[in-house]
Amino acid sequence: MEQFTYGDRGATDRPFPESFDGRWPPGYTVMVESREIATNDPSAAFIALTEGILAWELHRGAGLTMRSDARRAEPGVVVVAGFGVGPARIKAPCRVIWSRAPQLDGAGRAVPGQRGGFGYGTLPGHPVKGEEGFYAELTADNRLLFICSAYSVPAGLAFRLVSPLTRLTQRFVLSRYVRAARALATAG
């Protein structure tokens, strides 16, 4: 089994109501984005968004290819994300570190005050070293949030030289994740 390319694992595992402020490993660039998603039924939208995140649909909806032997993100699962076109496609291998499914009450509704989703860490061949987490959050007051967090450094000299481009690419993909999250939540 391939080893992770970084040593500070697990900082994206932030169950509700843990804050995204602080507790990030030193020396990494950190990005945390949170967007509220308006919906008439936050419980159903939370379940749909969480299930879409766990089934790689968030990534596919953002325009990435996802190659994995597993249908869902579960700890230990390896996935190779692809971004770009043809020979310019960047492959980004990762292994899932943690995952969290929606918690439901007896009526099959999502319990307010929880996060679902997963986090994965980089493997050799990824352009950065670090970790990323994808979360659906149903707040205690029944609002739906999509949150993405990441901490990373360039994987080598070549990627260090193009790190401004890498950051722009990460921001672009993040905007696509937000759009895909909204689509998944409103389908639920």
C-alpha positions, -999 to +999 in steps of 0.1 A: +000+000+000+014+034-010+024+057+017+010+092+022+033+120+010+029+141+042+031+134+079+005+156+095-026+135+088-062+139+101-066+176+106-095+178+082-115+154+105-137+180+121-170+166+134-198+190+142-195+215+160-157+216+159-144+249+144-123+252+113-102+279+130-068+268+141-054+233+148-039+231+113-004+217+109+024+243+107+041+250+074+011+243+051-011+267+031-046+264+045-079+270+026-113+268+042-144+278+023-180+276+036-212+284+016-247+283+028-271+265+004-307+277+005-332+249+004-369+244+014-360+210+031-326+212+047-328+176+060-334+161+026-308+184+010-283+175+037-288+137+030-286+142-007-254+164-005-237+140+020-245+110-002-233+128-033-200+137-016-195+101-004-203+087-038-177+109-057-206+128-073-194+162-059-161+157-077-177+145-110-201+174-109-171+197-106-156+183-138-131+159-123-128+122-132-127+099-103-111+064-107-116+041-077-125+005-070-149+017-044-183+032-050-181+053-018-155+072+002-145+049+031-113+050+052-085+032+032-101+036-002-077+049-029-090+072-056-073+090-085-089+123-094-082+138-128-084+174-139-078+188-174-081+174-209-063+147-227-025+147-222-029+179-201-049+159-175-033+161-141-038+129-120-040+133-083-039+100-063-053+101-027-064+078+001-095+084+022-086+090+058-121+094+073-157+094+062-190+102+079-225+092+067-257+111+076-272+103+110-309+099+107-337+099+133-365+073+135-385+090+107-355+089+083-348+127+087-313+141+092-306+150+128-297+187+130-262+195+143-240+172+122-215+170+094-212+143+067-185+138+041-149+126+039-113+137+039-084+123+019-047+126+019-022+127-010-002+098-024+029+098-046+021+115-080-002+141-066+010+177-074+007+188-037+013+171-003-015+174+021-052+168+028-086+179+018-120+176+034-155+178+019-184+184+043-222+188+042-232+204+075-267+206+089-265+232+116-283+230+149-307+257+136-314+236+105-293+255+079-274+236+052-237+244+046-212+231+021-176+233+035-143+224+019-110+225+038-074+218+026-039+221+038-011+216+014+024+224+001+038+218-034+049+182-040+083+192-055+104+219-071+085+219-104+052+223-085+068+249-062+077+270-093+041+269-105+025+272-071+007+305-080-010+286-109-017+257-086-035+280-061-055+295-089-065+260-101-075+251-065-097+282-063-112+274-097-120+238-087-134+250-054-159+272-072-169+242-093-173+221-060-197+248-047-218+247-079-219+209-078-228+209-041-258+232-048-269+209-076-266+178-054-285+195-025-313+208-047-318+173-063-326+159-029 
